[in-house]
Amino acid sequence: MNDATPALPIPVQALVLVGVPALVLWLAAHSKLVSTVGPVVICYGVGIALANQPWVVLHAGAATKEAQVAVALAIPLLVFSVDFPAWLRLAKSTTVSFLVCVISVMLVAAAGSRIFGGMVPESHKIGGMLVGVYTGGTANMAAIATALGVEPETFMVVNACDIFVTGIYLLFLVTLAGRVWGLFLPAFPRRVGEGATEGADLGPRMPPLRTIVLGGGLSLAIVILSDRLGRLAGEGQRDSLTILAITTLALAASFVRPIRRLGGTQAMGEFFLLIFCVAMGSLARLDRVLGASTGILLFTTWAVVASVLLHLVVAALLRLDRDTVIITSTAAIFGPAFIGPVALALGNREIIFSGITTGLVGYAVGTYLGLAVAWVMS
């Protein structure tokens, strides 16, 4: 691109960044191919294509602001539906397995920030981001990146490495994990009817108008209040305090039953997350990203492989069952949307409810855990 390349008007750019996710979600609901590839991957891909096309220049500042606003709004909407007290009352093995998984990720990421410190600049930040995404999801990783001031190009490299490595792990989960993990772990104790979620809808869906108004309004109010609280901190700590305030207020709101039972808040949160994906992708200039990923790829591979194996070893010592270990690992690393396919591969619908709930709890705690690891290892 050169100085003669025209700039895309900011209002038009904003409409594109919002319109692309809406179109992708519509296509995902009507196309098996789009649904299989995944809206997140497609939105990132479209964003990257926008960043590297030669015809118009995008406004990086506007895209950065839109990404920050989108992820801030996504966090409360994803957390509202968490029934934390009910999750604590789930079968002991589910709770224990998830805690073992979380601790494994934290320990492995902390160790990785030292092991790969010579290859990865600011490796403690990368470690914190990996903890966020492997205990919660992309929203948590994005929130941590915002709080720690991670460069957009670095975020894109970490996210690309995450998609590559976890894509291989997901293939393992739906093909060989049941048989391989069954060599080390006891079988799932069948309890007919307990925790079954028949016809769980994990696909793209339109939230009701009531949720759009009430859930969206409450999320916006939390973001505005948290921004005001963030201004009380020094400039270097403002983003961190704002993100922590958003997460804490959203988690507190989830204890209010009418808020928790607003149907469709998770779908709204996922939509804002897709806006974030397009916006972040639009900041990814390939000439800056390529060639900078070797150390981060190794770090990401270490985080996934070592934490999964540590989780397996401890689970075997505690005699946790195979299906619970696999589904809690899926919930932590991939989130609720992937619970259905993995449960189907295991032939066990009884674990769907606990898996989805555990994944939602991961959204609630992932930001805290990632920031804690980053700050301890800094």
N, C-alpha and C positions, 0 to 999 in steps of 0.2 A: 504494500500500500504506500501511496505517496501523498504529498500535501494536497494534490488536486482531487483526491478522492472525496466525494461529498459526505457530509455527516448526516446520519439519520436523525430526524427531529426526536427529541426526548419523549413527547407524548406518543408518537408512533412506536418508538422502541418499547415503551411501557406496555402498550397494547399488544405488541408481539410477544413480549415475555409472559403476559397473562394468557393470551389467546392460544399459544402453542400447547400448554398443559391441558387446556379445555378440549382442544382438538384431539390430543393424544388419548385422553381419557375416553372420549366418545369413540375413537377408533378401537381402543382396547375392549370396550363393551361390545363391539360388533365384528372384531377381527381376532381370530385365534392366534394369528402370527404376531400381531402387535401385543396381545396379552401375554404370549409366551416370551417374547423378547423382553418385555417389561417397560412400563411407562417411565421409570426412573432412567433406565439406560437410554431410551429414545430421547427423552428431554435433555439429558446431558449431551447426547450426540447432536441434536439440533442446535443447542447453544454453542458447541464447539464449531459446528459448521458456520454459524453466524459470525463467530469471532474471526474465522480464517477466510471468509469470502472477500474478493477484491473490489466489490462494487460500492459499498458504503462503509463508513466508519461508525462504530458504536461508541456511545459515551460510557467509558469505564466507570466513572464516578456514579452515574445514575444506576448502572447495573449493580454496582456494589451496594448502593443504598437499598435497592429493591430486594437484593438477596438478603440483606440484614433484616429488613422489615418482614419478609416472607417467613424466614426461619423463626423470628420472634413470635409471629402470629401462629405458626405451626405448633410450637411447643405446648402452649396451653390446650389447644384443640386435641392434641394427641394424648395428653395426660388426663383430661376431664373424665374420660370413661374408665379410668383405673379404679377398681374396687380393692383398695389396698388391704383393708381388714379381711375381706373374703379371701384374698390371696394368702394371707398369713394362716388362714384356717384350712387351706388345701392340705392334701395328703403330705405328711411329713417328708416323704421322699422327694416330692416336687420342690418344696422349699429348700431342703438341704442340697439337692442337686444344683439348683440355680445359684445358691450361695457359693458352692464349690466352683462352679463355672466362673462366676464373677471374680472371686478371689484369684483363680488361676489366671484370668486375663490380666488383672492388675499386677500380679507378681511377674508375669512374663513380659508385659509391656515395660515395667520398671527396669527389669534386667536388660531388656532390649535397648532402652535408652542409653545404657552404659556400653553394651556390646557394640552397638552401631554408632556410638557417639562420634567416632572419627570419620565416618562415612556420611552421616546425616547431620547437617547444621540444625541447631536447636532441636536435638532429638527428644528432649523432654516434652516439647510441644507435640511432636508426632506421636510419642507414647501416650500422651493424654487423649489425643484424637482417636487413637486406636482403641483405647479403653472405652471411650464414649460410644463408638460405633459397634463394638463387640460386646457391650452390655446393654446398649439401647438401640440406636439406629443412626441413620444419616443426619437426622435433625440434631441429635446430641453431638455428633462430630462437628457439624456446622456451628453449633452454639459454642463449643469449646474453641474452635478455630477463631470465631469472632472475639471471644473473651480474651484469648491469648495473642491476638493481633497477627495471626498466621497469614502470609501472603496468598492471594487467590491462586497463583500458579502452583504453590506448594500444596494447597488444598486439593487442587485438581489432580496432581500426581498421586497423592495419598488415596484419593477416591478411585482413581483409575486402577491403582495397584490392588485396592480392596475388592473392586468388582472382579478383577482377574483371578485373584487367589480364592475368594469365597465362591466364585463360580465353579471352580474345580471341586471345592469342598461340598457344594450343594449337589453336584453330580454324584459324588461319593455317597451323600446322605440318602438319595433316592434310589440308589442301585445296590451298593455293597455294605453300607453301614450296619444294616440289621444283622446280616450274617457275620460280619467281622466283629462287631461289638458283642454279639451273642457268644463269641468264644470266651469272653472275659467277664460278662455280666449275666446275672440270672434273668429269667424271663419275667415279663410283666405280669403281676397278679391280677387276673381278670376280675372285674367287679361290674357285672352287667348293669347298665343303666347309669352308673355313677359318673357324673361329669360329662356325659355324652352331649354333644351339640349337633343335633341332626340338621343337616342342610346349612351349616354355617356359611354365611355369605361373606367371602373375603375378596370379592371382585370389585371392579369399579361400580360406583353407585352414586345417585344424586341425593344429598341430604334434604330433609324436608325444610320448608320455608321457616318454620318455627326454630329449627336448629341454626339456620343461616343467620337469623336475626338475633336470637338470644345467645347462641354459642359464639358467633362472630363478634357480637357486641361485648360480651364478657371478656373474650380474648383480647380485644382491642383495649378495653379498660385496664386489664392487667399489664399489657405492654406499656401503656402510657404511664401508669403509676410506677412501674418498675424503672422506666426511663427517668422519672423524677427522682426516685431513690438513688439511681446510679449517678445522678449529678451531684449528690452529696459527697461522693468519693473523689479522690484526686483523679486527674486526667488519665494516669496510667492504670487505675483500677476501675474506671467507670464501666467499661464494657463487661468486666467480670462480675461486678456487683449487679448490673442490670440483668444479665443472664441468670444469675443465681436467684434474683428476686422473682423473675418470670417463672422459673421452675418451682420455687417454693410457694408462690401464690397460686399457681395452677394446681399443685398437689393438694394444697389446703382446700381449694374449691372442689376437688374430686371427692372430698369427704361429705359434701352436701348432696344428699340423695337426688333431688330434682336435677341438679347439674350433671351428676354422674349418669343419669338415665336419659339425658338428651340424646336421642338417636341421631347418628350421623356426624358427630363431632370428629371422629377419627378420619372419616372420609374428607371432611373439610381440611383437617390438618395435613392429610396426604396431598391435597390439591396445592396448598401453599408450599409444601415441600417440593412439589414439581416445579412451581414457579422459581423457587430457589435453585433447583437443578439447571433450568434454562439460563437463569441469570449468571450463575457461577460458570457454566459452560461457555457463556459469551465472553468471559474474561480470560479464557484459556487460549493464548496464542501458542500454537504448536511449536514454533521456533524457540520458545522459552521453556516449554514443558519437556520436549524430547531431549534425551541425553542427561536428564537430571534425576532419573527415577531408579537407578540401579540400587543404591543404598536403601531407598524407601521400599522398593520391591522386596529386598531381602528382609528388612525390618517387618514388613507386613506379613510375609510368609512365616517368619519366626513367630509372630504374634498369634497367628491362626493355628499353625501346626503344634507349637509347644503348648499353648493353652488348652487345645483340644486333648492332647495326650495327657497333660497333667490332670485335667478333668476326669479322663478315663481311669487313670491310675488310682486317684483318690476315691472315685465312685466304686471301683472294684474292691478297694479295701473296706469301704462302708457297706458293701453288698447292695448297692442301689441297682434297680432293675434297668434293663437295656432300653426299653422304650422311653422311660422317664428321662434318662440321661441324654438320649438322642434328641428328644423334643425340647428339653431345656437348653441344650446347646443351640438348637435351631432358633429358639425364641431369643436367646441372647445375641447371637451373631447375625441373624437375618430379620428378626422381628415377627409380629403376628401374621403378616401376609403369607408367610411361607409355611405356617403350621399345617394347614390343610394338605398340601401336596406331600409333605414328609409323613404325616400321620397316615395318609392313604398308602404310601409306599410301605409303611410298616404294617398295614392292615389293621390299624387300631384307632377307631374313632373316639374311644373313651378318653384319650389324652388331648383331644382338641381344645376343650375348655381350659384345662390347666395350662396348655401351651400358649394360647392366646392371652390369657390373663398374665402369665409370666412375661410375655413379650411387652405388654403394656406397662407392667411394673418396671421393666428395663428402660422404657422411655422416661419414666419418672426419676430414676436414680442415676442414669448414665452420665448426665452432665456433671453431677456432683463428683462421681467417682473419677471421671476423666480429669477434671480440674484438680482434684486432690493429688492424683499421681503426677500430673505435670508440675504442680507447685512443690511437691516433695522432692522430685528428681531434678528441679532447676538448680 
